[in-house]
Amino acid sequence: MPGSTLPPFPDDVRTHPLMIIDYELIKAGDVEEVNRLWEAATTIGFWYLKNHGADQEVNDMFDMGAETMALPLEERMKFEQGDDGQSFGYKKVGANAIDATGTLDAVEFINVSKDDALAYPQVIHRTYPSTVNARMENTIAPFVRKGLEVTYVVLNIFNDKLGLPKGTLEKMNDMEEYSCSETRCIRSPPTQDKETMKNPAIGAHTDFGSLSFLHNRLGGLQVLPPGHKEWSYIRPIPGHAVCNIGDALSLFSGGILQSNIHRVVTPPGVQAEYERWSLVFFTRPGNSKVLRALVESSHIIAEAVKKRPDKSFETGSTAVEWFARRIKNQRIRNRTGPETWAASRGTEHTPTAT
């Protein structure tokens, strides 16, 4: 498993505290813990999640990632995601811009569609490397199911807090509808060059979808909360996932749920000398769902929108259109200038942040 013996996260760097939410308690409906989750989701939009029960699935996914990245680059490139706005497949280092000037990203990853994983061996969206196929049923599909289970527990809590009809948010993220939901296993090479260390590995962004279920082995994740001018690290805690709200949930809720800016940089201290692996399950709405505030379904959301006349919650975009636009305009081969980067932006409170 990648990252089994790693140096500790240093104590001499700026970190931003996150609430630790107990999954077993929110699953059981514990009122105090549910309220703590709601506070985290409506302030910074990030929290730690413990007792999620996915440790084995996570370890197996990291093994899948290592096996895939060990394939020759030529073999991985047969499954490259391309420049047309599709995310599923392999992305090489330097395929995306991380800012308006066209600085290149420094990570590679393998993305597997939720739909492909659950339908295997039927192909829904695309094919994958042999190392992915070998683990589709015993590794990837179980991780997808665990990610969806966690997501639906959280969504149903938000659904109640927002005063929506029962099952509304779960329906917007229906497991049966094709979507851009995916697993992502990311490898960042070790960094020792001081100039390279100044650039983010993944630029400042909000996540595209509803909820992200993230597992880190090293530091590197940073957040820029609203009102802050300096980035802060999120300290990785063994056995704890980091969850965060994406654009879709922020829009559906009329901005009540916070989709916050974050980025990935070189791990701090001696951790920079090690490969950085991370793993995410991104839950995204069904492809046909329109990204807009659900004002007709909730007076709470309607009131929130009224209080923000400066902001539009009507994107006029379906989930698949929103996603494809953001992905396509990050690809360096699609870049024509700073306007391409601007076209890749989502709900960022500081769209120019890098």
C-alpha positions as CSV (number, residue, x, y, z in Angstrom):
1,M,0.0,0.0,0.0
2,P,1.4,3.5,-0.9
3,G,2.4,5.6,2.1
4,S,2.6,2.9,4.7
5,T,5.7,4.5,6.5
6,L,5.6,8.2,6.2
7,P,7.0,11.1,8.4
8,P,4.5,12.9,10.6
9,F,2.8,16.2,9.6
10,P,4.9,19.1,11.0
11,D,3.6,21.3,13.8
12,D,5.2,24.5,12.6
13,V,2.9,25.3,9.6
14,R,-0.5,27.2,9.6
15,T,-3.4,24.8,9.7
16,H,-7.2,25.4,9.7
17,P,-9.2,23.4,12.3
18,L,-12.1,21.3,11.1
19,M,-14.8,19.7,13.1
20,I,-14.6,15.9,13.5
21,I,-17.9,14.4,12.7
22,D,-18.7,10.8,13.8
23,Y,-20.4,9.0,10.9
24,E,-21.9,6.3,13.2
25,L,-23.6,9.0,15.3
26,I,-25.0,11.0,12.3
27,K,-26.2,7.7,10.7
28,A,-28.0,6.9,14.0
29,G,-29.6,10.4,14.0
30,D,-27.8,11.8,17.0
31,V,-29.2,15.3,17.3
32,E,-26.1,17.0,18.7
33,E,-23.8,15.4,16.1
34,V,-26.2,16.2,13.2
35,N,-26.2,19.9,14.4
36,R,-22.4,19.9,14.4
37,L,-22.3,18.6,10.9
38,W,-24.8,21.3,9.8
39,E,-22.6,23.9,11.4
40,A,-19.5,22.7,9.5
41,A,-21.4,22.4,6.2
42,T,-22.8,26.0,6.5
43,T,-19.7,27.7,7.6
44,I,-16.6,26.3,5.9
45,G,-18.1,23.4,4.0
46,F,-15.3,21.0,5.2
47,W,-15.2,18.5,8.0
48,Y,-13.4,15.4,9.1
49,L,-15.4,12.2,9.1
50,K,-14.4,9.3,11.5
51,N,-15.9,5.8,11.9
52,H,-16.8,5.8,8.3
53,G,-16.0,2.1,8.0
54,A,-14.2,2.4,4.7
55,D,-10.6,1.7,5.7
56,Q,-10.3,-1.6,3.9
57,E,-11.8,-0.2,0.7
58,V,-9.5,2.8,0.9
59,N,-6.4,0.7,1.3
60,D,-7.4,-1.5,-1.6
61,M,-8.1,1.5,-3.8
62,F,-4.6,2.9,-3.1
63,D,-3.2,-0.5,-4.1
64,M,-5.2,-0.2,-7.4
65,G,-3.8,3.2,-8.0
66,A,-0.2,2.1,-7.4
67,E,-0.7,-0.9,-9.8
68,T,-2.1,1.5,-12.4
69,M,0.7,4.1,-12.1
70,A,3.3,1.3,-12.4
71,L,2.1,0.5,-15.9
72,P,4.2,2.0,-18.7
73,L,3.2,5.6,-19.6
74,E,2.4,4.5,-23.1
75,E,-0.1,2.0,-21.8
76,R,-1.7,4.5,-19.4
77,M,-2.0,7.0,-22.3
78,K,-4.3,4.6,-24.2
79,F,-6.9,5.5,-21.6
80,E,-6.3,9.3,-21.4
81,Q,-9.4,11.3,-20.6
82,G,-9.0,13.6,-23.7
83,D,-9.9,17.3,-24.2
84,D,-13.6,17.2,-24.8
85,G,-14.8,17.6,-21.2
86,Q,-14.8,14.0,-20.1
87,S,-13.1,13.2,-16.8
88,F,-13.1,9.4,-16.7
89,G,-9.8,7.7,-17.5
90,Y,-6.2,8.6,-17.0
91,K,-4.7,12.1,-16.7
92,K,-1.0,12.6,-17.1
93,V,1.1,15.2,-15.3
94,G,0.9,18.6,-17.0
95,A,-2.4,18.0,-18.9
96,N,-4.2,20.8,-17.0
97,A,-3.6,24.5,-16.3
98,I,-3.7,25.5,-12.6
99,D,-4.1,29.3,-13.1
100,A,-4.9,32.0,-15.7
101,T,-1.3,32.1,-16.9
102,G,-1.3,28.5,-18.0
103,T,1.0,27.0,-15.3
104,L,0.9,23.2,-15.6
105,D,-0.4,20.9,-12.9
106,A,1.9,18.4,-11.2
107,V,-0.3,15.3,-10.6
108,E,-1.4,12.2,-12.4
109,F,-4.6,10.4,-11.6
110,I,-6.9,7.6,-12.7
111,N,-10.7,8.3,-12.6
112,V,-13.2,5.6,-12.7
113,S,-16.9,6.3,-13.4
114,K,-19.5,5.3,-10.8
115,D,-21.6,4.0,-13.7
116,D,-18.8,1.9,-15.2
117,A,-17.9,0.4,-11.8
118,L,-21.4,-0.6,-10.9
119,A,-22.3,-2.0,-14.3
120,Y,-19.0,-3.9,-15.0
121,P,-18.3,-5.8,-17.2
122,Q,-20.8,-3.7,-19.2
123,V,-19.2,-0.6,-20.5
124,I,-21.2,2.6,-19.9
125,H,-18.8,5.4,-20.6
126,R,-15.4,4.0,-21.5
127,T,-12.8,1.3,-21.0
128,Y,-9.9,1.3,-18.5
129,P,-6.4,-0.2,-18.0
130,S,-6.1,-3.9,-17.1
131,T,-5.1,-3.0,-13.5
132,V,-8.5,-1.2,-13.1
133,N,-10.5,-4.0,-14.7
134,A,-8.9,-6.6,-12.4
135,R,-10.1,-4.7,-9.4
136,M,-13.4,-3.3,-10.7
137,E,-15.7,-5.7,-8.8
138,N,-13.7,-6.5,-5.7
139,T,-12.2,-3.0,-5.0
140,I,-13.6,-0.2,-7.0
141,A,-17.3,-1.0,-6.8
142,P,-17.2,-1.6,-3.0
143,F,-15.5,1.8,-2.6
144,V,-18.2,3.5,-4.8
145,R,-21.0,1.9,-2.8
146,K,-19.4,3.0,0.5
147,G,-19.0,6.6,-0.9
148,L,-22.6,6.6,-2.0
149,E,-23.7,5.3,1.4
150,V,-21.9,8.0,3.2
151,T,-23.2,10.6,0.8
152,Y,-26.8,9.6,1.1
153,V,-26.7,9.7,4.9
154,V,-25.3,13.3,4.7
155,L,-27.7,14.4,1.9
156,N,-30.7,13.2,3.9
157,I,-29.6,15.3,6.9
158,F,-29.1,18.4,4.7
159,N,-32.5,17.6,3.1
160,D,-34.3,17.9,6.4
161,K,-32.3,21.0,7.6
162,L,-33.2,22.8,4.3
163,G,-36.9,21.9,4.7
164,L,-37.0,20.0,1.4
165,P,-39.6,17.3,0.6
166,K,-38.3,13.9,1.8
167,G,-35.7,12.4,-0.6
168,T,-35.3,15.5,-2.8
169,L,-31.5,15.7,-2.6
170,E,-31.1,12.0,-2.9
171,K,-33.2,12.1,-6.1
172,M,-31.0,14.9,-7.5
173,N,-28.1,12.5,-7.0
174,D,-29.9,9.3,-8.0
175,M,-27.6,6.3,-8.1
176,E,-29.6,4.9,-11.1
177,E,-29.1,7.9,-13.3
178,Y,-25.9,8.3,-15.3
179,S,-23.7,11.0,-13.8
180,C,-20.2,12.3,-13.6
181,S,-19.7,10.7,-10.2
182,E,-16.3,9.0,-10.0
183,T,-13.5,7.6,-8.0
184,R,-10.1,9.4,-8.3
185,C,-6.7,8.0,-7.2
186,I,-4.0,10.7,-7.4
187,R,-0.3,10.5,-7.3
188,S,2.0,13.5,-6.8
189,P,5.7,12.9,-7.3
190,P,8.1,13.9,-4.5
191,T,9.3,17.5,-4.7
192,Q,12.8,18.7,-3.8
193,D,13.3,21.6,-6.3
194,K,12.5,24.8,-4.4
195,E,11.1,26.6,-7.5
196,T,8.7,23.8,-8.3
197,M,7.6,23.8,-4.7
198,K,6.2,27.3,-5.1
199,N,3.6,26.2,-7.6
200,P,0.4,24.3,-6.5
201,A,0.1,20.8,-7.7
202,I,-3.6,21.3,-8.3
203,G,-4.8,24.9,-8.5
204,A,-7.4,26.7,-6.5
205,H,-10.9,25.5,-7.2
206,T,-14.3,24.5,-5.8
207,D,-15.4,20.9,-6.4
208,F,-17.9,20.5,-9.2
209,G,-20.5,18.2,-7.7
210,S,-22.4,17.5,-4.5
211,L,-20.1,15.9,-1.9
212,S,-16.4,14.8,-1.9
213,F,-15.2,11.9,0.3
214,L,-11.4,12.3,0.5
215,H,-8.6,10.2,2.0
216,N,-5.0,11.6,2.3
217,R,-1.8,10.0,3.3
218,L,0.3,13.2,3.5
219,G,-0.3,16.9,3.9
220,G,-0.8,19.2,0.9
221,L,-4.5,20.0,1.0
222,Q,-5.1,23.7,1.7
223,V,-8.2,25.8,2.2
224,L,-8.9,29.5,1.7
225,P,-12.0,30.2,3.9
226,P,-14.2,33.3,3.0
227,G,-12.6,36.4,4.5
228,H,-9.2,34.8,4.8
229,K,-6.2,36.1,2.7
230,E,-3.8,33.3,3.4
231,W,-4.0,29.6,2.7
232,S,-4.0,27.1,5.5
233,Y,-3.2,23.4,5.5
234,I,-5.7,20.8,6.5
235,R,-3.8,18.4,8.8
236,P,-4.4,14.7,7.7
237,I,-5.6,12.5,10.6
238,P,-5.1,8.7,10.1
239,G,-8.4,6.9,9.7
240,H,-10.4,10.1,9.1
241,A,-11.8,11.2,5.8
242,V,-12.1,14.8,4.8
243,C,-15.6,15.7,3.4
244,N,-16.5,18.8,1.6
245,I,-19.4,20.5,-0.2
246,G,-19.3,21.0,-4.0
247,D,-20.9,23.5,-6.3
248,A,-24.1,21.6,-6.9
249,L,-25.1,21.4,-3.3
250,S,-24.2,25.0,-2.8
251,L,-26.4,26.0,-5.7
252,F,-29.3,23.7,-4.8
253,S,-29.3,25.2,-1.3
254,G,-29.2,28.8,-2.4
255,G,-25.8,29.2,-0.9
256,I,-26.6,27.9,2.5
257,L,-24.3,25.0,2.1
258,Q,-20.7,26.3,1.5
259,S,-18.6,25.1,-1.5
260,N,-15.2,26.4,-0.4
261,I,-12.0,27.1,-2.4
262,H,-9.1,24.6,-1.9
263,R,-6.0,23.5,-3.6
264,V,-3.2,21.0,-3.4
265,V,0.4,22.1,-2.8
266,T,3.7,20.3,-2.0
267,P,3.5,18.6,1.4
268,P,5.1,20.5,4.2
269,G,8.5,19.8,5.7
270,V,10.2,16.4,5.1
271,Q,6.9,15.1,3.8
272,A,7.8,16.9,0.5
273,E,10.4,14.2,-0.1
274,Y,7.7,11.5,-0.5
275,E,5.2,10.5,-3.1
276,R,1.8,11.9,-2.1
277,W,-1.2,9.7,-2.7
278,S,-4.8,10.7,-2.2
279,L,-8.2,9.1,-3.0
280,V,-11.6,10.7,-3.6
281,F,-15.1,9.6,-4.3
282,F,-17.0,12.5,-5.9
283,T,-20.8,12.3,-5.8
284,R,-22.2,14.5,-8.6
285,P,-25.9,15.0,-9.6
286,G,-27.6,13.0,-12.3
287,N,-26.5,14.3,-15.8
288,S,-30.0,15.8,-16.5
289,K,-30.4,17.7,-13.3
290,V,-30.4,21.5,-13.6
291,L,-28.1,23.3,-11.2
292,R,-30.3,26.0,-9.6
293,A,-31.6,26.9,-6.2
294,L,-34.6,24.7,-5.2
295,V,-36.6,27.8,-4.2
296,E,-40.0,26.2,-5.1
297,S,-39.4,23.3,-2.8
298,S,-38.2,25.1,0.3
299,H,-39.1,28.4,1.9
300,I,-35.8,28.2,3.7
301,I,-33.9,28.2,0.4
302,A,-36.2,30.8,-1.1
303,E,-35.4,33.2,1.8
304,A,-31.7,32.5,1.5
305,V,-31.8,33.5,-2.1
306,K,-33.7,36.7,-1.4
307,K,-31.0,37.7,1.0
308,R,-28.4,37.4,-1.8
309,P,-29.7,39.7,-4.6
310,D,-26.0,40.1,-5.7
311,K,-25.7,36.5,-6.6
312,S,-27.4,34.4,-9.3
313,F,-28.4,30.8,-8.4
314,E,-29.8,30.1,-11.9
315,T,-26.9,28.6,-13.9
316,G,-29.1,27.5,-16.8
317,S,-26.8,24.5,-16.9
318,T,-27.4,20.8,-16.4
319,A,-24.9,18.9,-14.1
320,V,-23.2,17.3,-17.1
321,E,-22.9,20.6,-18.9
322,W,-21.4,22.4,-15.8
323,F,-18.9,19.6,-15.3
324,A,-17.8,19.4,-19.0
325,R,-17.3,23.1,-19.2
326,R,-15.1,23.1,-16.1
327,I,-13.1,20.1,-17.1
328,K,-12.7,21.2,-20.8
329,N,-11.4,24.7,-19.9
330,Q,-8.8,23.4,-17.5
331,R,-7.1,21.3,-20.3
332,I,-4.0,23.0,-21.4
333,R,-4.5,22.0,-25.1
334,N,-7.8,23.9,-25.0
335,R,-6.2,27.1,-23.6
336,T,-6.3,30.2,-25.8
337,G,-5.5,32.6,-23.0
338,P,-6.6,33.8,-19.5
339,E,-10.2,33.7,-20.6
340,T,-10.0,29.9,-20.8
341,W,-9.1,29.6,-17.2
342,A,-11.9,32.1,-16.3
343,A,-14.4,29.8,-18.2
344,S,-13.4,26.9,-16.0
345,R,-14.5,28.6,-12.8
346,G,-17.4,27.4,-10.6
347,T,-18.8,29.0,-7.4
348,E,-15.5,30.2,-6.1
349,H,-15.9,33.2,-3.8
350,T,-12.5,34.5,-5.0
351,P,-12.4,33.4,-8.7
352,T,-8.8,34.8,-9.2
353,A,-7.3,32.8,-6.3
354,T,-4.5,30.4,-7.2
